[in-house]
Amino acid sequence: MYELTNVTKKYDQGKRSVTALNKVTLSIPDGQMVAIQGPTGGGKSTLLQMLGALDRPSEGTVQLGSSDLSKLGQGPLGEIRAREVGFVFQGFNLIPTLTAQENVETALAPLGVSTPDRTSRAAAALESVGLGERGSHLPAELSGGQQQRVAIARALVKEPAVLLADEPTGNLDEQTRDEIMDLLEGLWRAKGLTLIVVTHDSAVARRAQRRLVIRNGVVREVA
């Protein structure tokens, strides 16, 4: 699924150059569940941006399937984000004035999916995360765990090959965290996704097939 080769990412901060990723070489097979841990500022977010086609490296290559993300323009990168990669964030990022159903449908609008198909696919996605009866509710009428379920449905409704979750349980209590991770793990197994989770929570990371730690822009495996 992913092949990263000597990936370096540098940012200019005033007169200083900051290296967020330092010659990262990494292979992630199709269908694997991977957890990425590390201290704040260690490079987790930058690595996730590379994997999600949100940014390009200063040096090296990022291969997603047959596409070299490091060489594509913004148009093709946007197409890959829209079709192949689903995103789940710590803050849910739901549109407050739209219902749960409408929030899920927003992921399909850029793909040219007809209105009837958007409606049926969004309803099925909400059903798959246990919210089939909550489609007409606004985000403010849902608990934090339910809002994250809507966000997961929105990420999955376009049937991506990759699901990237950035601290998906960071705003949740322990019980709800476990429920969301049960859901993500179940969907990963059922759909054969590649699931990559960035987390500070070791209880979340231990559920993955594979654990990586990134510090000072350097990735290492956890045995």
Secondary structure, 3 states (H helix, E strand, C coil): CEEEEEEEEEEEECCEEEEEEEEEEEEECCCCEEEEECCCCCCHHHHHHHHCCCCCCCEEEEEECCEECCCCCHHHHHHHHHHCEEEEECCCCCCCCCCHHHHHHCCCHHHCCCHHHHHHHHHHHHHHCCCCCCCCCCHHHCCHHHHHHHHHHHHHCCCCCEEEEECCCCCCCHHHHHHHHHHHHHHHHHHCCEEEEECCCHHHHCCCCEEEEEECCEEEEEC
